[in-house]
């Protein structure tokens, strides 16, 4: 293995070699203040996404994946949530220094998001085409066009985008309301809305978990096609390692509000280093295995208001030592581009 380096200057040198960094999240902290308790939903998360890259964020429910995405777009409900530290560098600028008006101009135009359940994101009382056209009218320059011309052109773009995402008879479907579309069609409409302004980055939060398997494959294939056409980077939030294997270039594994391992997708599957990552992968059913029972990670994710003092995975970890219970491990580079937060792997313990 290469010499081990802590996150900081050495990470910067690795990024400089790869180039084309689009999003860089540095030591992000988003807490929820409820009564006297402080819930550290995201607590020092660091990762990088390059142009045209698909970066998968994985972990159990409650690990902080969706709050990380909401923090990037600054849509964390306040109160009780608040970003209390870190940087979110997008195209060289810190989004945390942007005011509300500036962020509204970024959402949808530069960074778009697809949510898990489109029925909670699409307005039930407006037609699909009007909702997509509204995104065009909100974010694109009007030039010298009058209001009627702008609306007609926006609707033409909406219909063209519905066609691009594979919705049959898009002109007719543009006049439909969300409840008149199937689940797969609604998700396609959400993708059309997210991509109509050709954003640099797309955040997809569990975009296929509410769909059946065949529709899942179609939606993921569609995201690939759109990525190739518009050169969009994708932050893919999922708990499904099958989706990760087929779609991601790089992977970040989150646990209890922290990033515990990041690497290229091949490295994560060939040589997972953190015990939590190993446990997640061991829990996947295998067609070529002869195990009678699936692997189980014992215990539960700790309460975000009462994290243990040392390693947050230590109470569930088969490799834990006394040091693990007393000292928080730092995110450490083990190989080029492969970072792990574990004393047993990066801190010298065996």
JOFEN-V346212 format. One record per pair of residues at least 4 apart in sequence whose C-alpha atoms are under 8 Angstrom apart, sorted by the first residue. I is the first residue (numbers start at 1). J is the second residue. If there is no record, write none. Layout:
i: [I/I]
j: [J/J]
This chain:
i: [1/1/2/2/2/3/3/4/4/4/4/4/5/5/5/5/6/6/6/6/6/6/7/7/7/7/8/9/10/11/11/12/13/14/14/14/15/15/19/20/20/21/21/21/21/21/22/22/22/22/22/22/22/22/22/23/23/23/23/23/23/23/24/24/24/24/24/24/24/24/25/25/25/25/25/25/25/25/26/26/26/26/26/26/26/26/27/27/27/27/27/27/27/28/28/28/28/28/28/28/28/28/28/28/29/29/29/29/29/29/29/29/29/29/30/30/30/30/30/30/30/30/30/30/30/30/31/31/31/31/31/31/31/31/31/31/32/32/32/32/32/32/32/32/33/33/33/33/33/33/34/34/34/37/38/38/39/39/39/39/40/40/40/41/41/41/41/41/41/41/42/42/42/42/42/42/43/43/44/44/44/44/45/45/45/46/47/47/49/49/49/49/49/50/51/51/51/51/52/52/52/52/52/52/53/53/53/53/53/53/54/54/54/54/54/54/54/54/55/55/55/55/55/55/55/55/56/56/56/56/56/56/56/56/56/56/57/57/57/57/57/57/57/57/57/58/58/58/58/58/58/58/58/58/58/59/59/59/59/59/59/59/60/60/60/61/62/62/63/63/63/63/63/63/64/64/64/64/64/64/65/65/65/65/66/66/66/67/67/68/69/69/69/70/70/70/71/71/71/72/72/73/73/73/74/74/76/76/77/77/78/87/87/87/88/88/88/88/89/89/89/90/90/94/95/98/98/99/100/101/102/103/105/105/106/106/107/107/108/108/108/108/108/108/108/109/109/109/109/110/110/110/110/110/111/111/111/111/111/112/112/112/112/112/112/113/113/113/113/113/114/114/114/114/114/114/114/114/114/115/115/115/115/115/116/116/116/116/116/116/116/117/117/117/117/118/118/118/118/118/119/119/119/119/119/122/122/122/123/123/124/124/124/125/126/126/126/126/127/127/127/127/127/127/128/128/128/128/128/128/128/128/129/129/129/129/129/129/129/129/130/130/130/130/130/131/131/132/132/132/132/132/132/133/133/133/133/133/133/134/134/135/135/135/135/136/136/136/136/136/137/137/137/137/137/139/140/142/145/145/146/147/148/149/150/151/152/153/154/155/156/157/157/158/158/158/158/158/159/159/159/159/160/160/161/161/161/161/162/162/162/162/162/162/162/163/163/163/163/164/165/165/165/165/165/166/167/167/167/168/169/170/171/172/176/176/177/178/181/181/182/183/183/184/184/184/184/185/186/187/187/187/188/188/189/190/191/191/192/194/194/194/195/195/195/198/198/199/200/200/200/201/201/201/201/202/202/202/202/203/203/203/203/204/204/204/204/205/205/205/206/206/206/206/208/208/208/208/208/209/211/211/212/213/214/215/216/217/218/219/220/220/221/222/223/224/224/225/226/226/226/227/227/227/227/228/236/238/238/240/241/241/241/242/243/243/244/244/244/245/248/249/249/250/250/250/250/251/251/251/251/251/252/252/252/252/252/253/253/253/253/253/254/254/254/254/255/255/255/255/255/256/256/256/256/256/256/257/259/259/260/260/260/260/260/260/261/261/261/261/261/261/261/261/262/262/262/262/262/263/263/263/263/263/264/264/264/265/266/267/267/267/268/268/269/272/272/273/273/273/273/274/274/274/274/274/275/275/275/275/276/276/276/277/278/279/279/279/279/280/280/282/282/283/283/283/283/284/284/285/297/298/299/299/300/302/302/302/302/303/307/308/308/309/309/309/309/310/310/310/310/310/310/310/310/311/311/311/311/311/311/311/312/313/314/314/314/315/315/319/320/320/320/321/322/323/323/324/324/324/329/329/329/329/330/330/330/331/331/331/331/332/332/332/332/333/333/333/333/333/334/334/334/334/335/340/340/341/341/342/342/343/343/343/344/344/344/345/345]
j: [334/335/334/335/336/334/335/332/333/334/335/346/10/332/333/334/10/11/330/331/332/333/11/331/332/333/12/13/14/15/333/16/17/18/336/337/19/21/50/50/51/48/49/50/51/91/48/49/50/51/89/90/91/92/233/48/49/50/88/89/90/91/46/47/48/49/87/88/89/90/45/46/47/48/86/87/88/89/44/45/46/47/86/87/88/89/43/44/45/46/85/86/87/42/43/44/45/46/83/84/85/86/87/88/40/41/42/43/44/45/83/84/85/86/40/41/42/43/67/68/71/81/82/83/84/85/38/39/40/41/42/43/81/82/83/84/38/39/40/41/79/80/81/82/37/38/39/79/80/81/38/39/80/305/304/305/303/304/305/306/257/304/305/62/63/64/67/256/257/304/64/67/68/256/257/258/257/258/86/257/258/259/257/258/259/259/252/262/53/54/55/233/235/233/200/231/232/233/227/228/231/232/233/234/232/233/234/248/249/250/233/234/235/236/247/248/249/250/234/235/236/248/249/250/251/252/235/236/237/238/244/248/249/250/251/252/65/235/236/237/238/251/252/253/254/65/237/238/239/240/241/251/252/253/254/63/65/238/239/253/254/255/239/254/255/239/256/301/254/255/256/257/258/301/68/254/255/256/257/258/69/237/254/257/70/205/237/71/76/72/73/203/205/74/75/76/75/76/83/88/95/103/107/111/96/103/81/82/81/82/82/94/95/96/93/94/95/96/93/94/95/94/95/98/103/102/103/103/104/105/106/107/109/139/110/111/111/112/112/113/135/139/194/197/199/139/197/198/199/197/198/199/200/201/199/200/201/202/203/194/195/199/201/202/203/194/202/203/204/205/118/190/191/194/202/203/204/205/207/121/204/205/206/207/204/205/206/207/208/209/210/121/187/207/210/122/183/186/187/190/123/124/178/179/186/131/178/190/131/178/177/178/179/177/130/131/177/178/131/174/175/176/177/178/132/173/174/175/176/177/178/189/133/155/158/159/173/174/175/176/134/155/158/174/175/135/193/136/155/158/192/193/196/137/151/154/155/157/158/138/154/139/193/196/197/140/154/157/196/197/141/142/150/151/154/197/197/150/149/150/150/151/152/153/154/155/156/157/158/159/160/161/196/162/174/192/193/196/163/170/171/174/164/170/165/192/193/196/166/167/170/174/188/189/192/167/168/169/170/192/188/189/191/192/222/188/173/185/188/173/173/174/175/176/180/181/181/186/185/186/186/187/211/188/211/215/219/189/190/191/207/219/192/219/193/194/195/223/196/198/199/202/199/202/226/230/232/232/231/232/233/232/233/234/235/232/233/234/235/234/235/236/237/234/235/236/237/236/237/238/236/237/238/239/212/215/216/219/220/216/215/216/216/217/218/219/220/221/222/223/224/247/225/226/227/228/247/229/230/231/232/231/232/233/234/232/248/243/244/244/245/281/284/246/247/248/248/251/265/265/265/264/265/262/263/264/265/262/263/264/265/268/259/260/261/262/263/259/260/261/262/277/258/259/260/261/259/260/301/312/313/301/302/304/307/312/313/304/331/341/274/331/339/340/341/342/273/274/277/331/338/339/340/341/268/337/338/339/340/267/268/337/338/339/268/337/338/269/270/271/272/338/272/273/281/277/278/277/278/340/345/278/340/341/342/345/279/317/318/319/280/313/317/281/282/283/295/296/297/284/297/294/295/294/295/296/297/294/295/294/316/316/315/316/316/306/307/308/312/307/312/312/325/325/326/327/328/314/323/324/325/326/327/328/329/324/325/326/327/328/329/342/328/317/320/324/325/320/325/344/324/325/344/325/326/327/343/328/329/343/341/342/343/347/340/341/342/339/340/341/342/339/340/341/346/337/338/339/340/346/338/339/340/346/339/345/346/345/346/346/347/347/348/349/348/349/350/349/350]
